[in-house]
Amino acid sequence: MVDPAAKLPPVSVAPLQVVPLYRQDELLDWIEQGRHLKQVKQDRCQLTQDIEARANVMKIPSYQFLWGDMLAWGVCVKPDAEQGVKFLWAAADQGLAPALEQLGRYYWKGILVQKDLLRAETLMREAASQGLLKAQLEWIEMLLAGLGSPLDYEEAYQLLHGAVIGDKALHGRAASLLSRLAARMPANAVARAKAMG
C-alpha cells in the first residue's frame, strides 16, 4: 500500500524570524523619534511579555516608558491609561528625559491627566536641563506662554542656544524661539546666556 502523503508536493514553510529584544540604545532612539509603539506593532507584539518584565520586574526606565505607552494607548495590550501613566512616572522618577518631557506635555495639554501647568513646567524644565532638544523647545514655548518665571529665561536661552541642531526646520524653530525669548530679556542676560551656551 502506498502512503497518500508521499504523493503530495513538499510544503515550503517560511522560516520564523525571531525578534531580538531591543537594545537600550535603539529603544531610546525610537522613543526620541516617537517610533517605539510603531516598532512594537511592526514586530507583531512578540516581545510584549519581555517588555512587561523589564518594566515591572527589572524596572528599566526605557522599558517602563515603553510599557507605559503601550498600556496608555492600548498597543498590543488592553488599554489602561491609569497604569500607563504610573509606568511613565516610574521612568520619570528615575530621570528618563523622554518620560519627563512626555509627562510635562501631557500635564500642559491635559492629555490622559488633568491640566496642571505648574507640574508641566517643572517636568519640562527637568527634561530640558538633561539636554533633550524637544523639551528645550517646548520649555521655551511654555515660558513664552506665561508659565514659569522670567528668572528661568536665561537658563532656557542658554540650554537651547548651546544645542547642536542638524535639522533645518528645527534649527529655524529654535532660532525663532530664541529671538522671541531674547526680546523679553535684558541685553546683559542674553549676552551671559550666549557666552555660557
ABEGO torsion letter per residue (X at the ends): XBBAAAABBBBBBBBBBBBBBBBAAAAAAAAAAGAAAAAAAAAGGAAAAAAAAAAAAAGBAAAAAAAAAAAAAGBGBBBBAAAAAAAAAAAAAAGBAAAAAAAAAAAAAGBGBBBBAAAAAAAAAAAAAAGBAAAAAAAAAAAAAGBEBAAAAAAAAAAAAABBBABAAAAAAAAAAAAAAAAABBAAAAAAAAAAX
